[in-house]
Amino acid sequence: MITVSLLAAAGACGVDARRFSLSTNMLDYANFATLNVEASYGVARHWSVNAGAKLNPFTFRLREKGTQMQNRQQSYELGVRMWPWHIFSGWWVAAKAKYKEYNTGGIISSRTEEGDSYGLGFSAGYSYMLHPNLNLEFGIGFWTGVRQYTVYECPSCGLTMETGTKGFILPNEILLSLVYVF
């Protein structure tokens, strides 16, 4: 009875049923199997807020003794999107605040870098409706901020080569996401 009352009240207030979405960026899985999810909530016809997380705990050991590759990370972001047409359809632009803890190495050379990054990101893209509840999203973005880092000679030796704090401007993401809209 309470549920029916709440649904009736929501309908009377003009609440759109398509207000929530979950998505995953398929290209992140090609980045050393980085797991990712983003949740979005439509707060108005042209605006949505979102929260996302990425996790990559994997280290790949190579056949050569003592060599490994990793792009380990955990990152969290909060943001807002503006949709000129309507939420979850068509073009969009976004801004977000992001934190990332990372450990990357062995990809190009044996050098390993680990640290924390804080900053703001900006992106734009297009959401293509495949089905009333399923979208395919394309986008590109960059982020800028500050990173505190330590660079090691190799992943296992622990010999510190450099440590410091620097500003950065980097590509943030290339999106090819599957989005389920509730």
Summary of the structure (lengths in Angstrom):
residues: 182
radius of gyration: 20.0
end to end distance: 22.8
largest distance: 66.9
contacts: 536
relative contact order: 0.18
helix: 9%
strand: 68%
